Amino acid sequence: MPEMVRQLAPASLLEVGVGTGLALGDFPYNACIVGIDLSADMLARASERAALLADHRSTLEQMNAERMRFPDASFDWVTVPYVLSVTPRPAELLRETRRVRKRGGTIMVLDHFYGSPAWWLLERAVRSAAAHAGFRSDFRYEEQILAYDWQVEWLEPGNLCGLPRPVVLRNRP
Ligand SMILES: C[S@@+](CC[C@H](N)C(=O)[O-])C[C@H]1O[C@@H](n2cnc3c(N)ncnc32)[C@H](O)[C@@H]1O
């Protein structure tokens, strides 16, 4: 992902579910970066990490991505790394993601998608542990991504287990 973000050089970038801020240092230093997360603990750790990135302009906010407080069309690039399969209402989160993304902007979803034969077998074994951890192991690419009227610009071929798979999406004109 970092290479693609650098090539497109978005002026404004939103990371949904920024967590501990692991990816913040990968984003272009001249972009205006906003990270949101539900968890104050995660944001506190992300804030420590962001403070070490002196050349980056980032803002961190506690916010539910299923009901964002940003105006429509606020960001050139919205990245959603490993959040769709843990949020309670992924369809709401995707609707909001599309709303705050500028026309012609890009959404990148990174997640574990159910589907490959290997993951099908593995999923049976991990299902109850995954549910306990708040993560849906039967998260289907067809239902969560292909169900919407947008253009899949790029989908990384899955590995043997079919995960994780970054997906880059654009609105249809
Ligand atoms: C599996 S972690 C991924 C963290 C980070 N994106 C990464 O790749 O390291 C999922 C993160 O999404 C956050 N999250 C889950 N649902 C959310 C929501 N509805 N709104 C905002 N953040 C959410 C969690 O608090 C957690 O920090």
The ligand as an SDF file (V2000), in Angstrom:
LIG
                    3D

 27 29  0  0  0  0  0  0  0  0999 V2000
   -7.6240   -4.9630   14.0170 C   0  0  0  0  0  0  0  0  0  0  0  0
   -7.3370   -3.3010   14.5650 S   0  0  0  0  0  0  0  0  0  0  0  0
   -6.3940   -2.6400   13.1960 C   0  0  0  0  0  0  0  0  0  0  0  0
   -5.5770   -1.4430   13.5770 C   0  0  0  0  0  0  0  0  0  0  0  0
   -4.7670   -0.7910   12.4540 C   0  0  0  0  0  0  0  0  0  0  0  0
   -5.6140   -0.4050   11.3490 N   0  0  0  0  0  0  0  0  0  0  0  0
   -3.6830   -1.7360   11.9760 C   0  0  0  0  0  0  0  0  0  0  0  0
   -3.7690   -2.2690   10.8560 O   0  0  0  0  0  0  0  0  0  0  0  0
   -2.7060   -1.9200   12.7300 O   0  0  0  0  0  0  0  0  0  0  0  0
   -8.9560   -2.5900   14.3250 C   0  0  0  0  0  0  0  0  0  0  0  0
   -9.0470   -1.1620   14.8350 C   0  0  0  0  0  0  0  0  0  0  0  0
  -10.2760   -0.5960   14.3890 O   0  0  0  0  0  0  0  0  0  0  0  0
  -10.8920    0.0770   15.4550 C   0  0  0  0  0  0  0  0  0  0  0  0
  -12.3420    0.0810   15.1820 N   0  0  0  0  0  0  0  0  0  0  0  0
  -13.1920   -0.9680   15.1190 C   0  0  0  0  0  0  0  0  0  0  0  0
  -14.4240   -0.5590   14.8100 N   0  0  0  0  0  0  0  0  0  0  0  0
  -14.3530    0.7870   14.6510 C   0  0  0  0  0  0  0  0  0  0  0  0
  -15.3040    1.7950   14.3240 C   0  0  0  0  0  0  0  0  0  0  0  0
  -16.5950    1.4990   14.1120 N   0  0  0  0  0  0  0  0  0  0  0  0
  -14.8910    3.0660   14.2650 N   0  0  0  0  0  0  0  0  0  0  0  0
  -13.6050    3.3970   14.5010 C   0  0  0  0  0  0  0  0  0  0  0  0
  -12.6630    2.4880   14.8030 N   0  0  0  0  0  0  0  0  0  0  0  0
  -13.0240    1.2040   14.8810 C   0  0  0  0  0  0  0  0  0  0  0  0
  -10.4890   -0.7070   16.7100 C   0  0  0  0  0  0  0  0  0  0  0  0
  -10.5870    0.0810   17.8740 O   0  0  0  0  0  0  0  0  0  0  0  0
   -9.0420   -1.0750   16.3590 C   0  0  0  0  0  0  0  0  0  0  0  0
   -8.1310   -0.0930   16.7660 O   0  0  0  0  0  0  0  0  0  0  0  0
  1  2  1  0
  2  3  1  0
  2 10  1  0
  3  4  1  0
  4  5  1  0
  5  6  1  0
  5  7  1  0
  7  8  2  0
  7  9  1  0
 10 11  1  0
 11 12  1  0
 11 26  1  0
 12 13  1  0
 13 14  1  0
 13 24  1  0
 14 15  1  0
 14 23  1  0
 15 16  2  0
 16 17  1  0
 17 18  1  0
 17 23  2  0
 18 19  1  0
 18 20  2  0
 20 21  1  0
 21 22  2  0
 22 23  1  0
 24 25  1  0
 24 26  1  0
 26 27  1  0
M  CHG  2   2   1   9  -1
M  END
$$$$
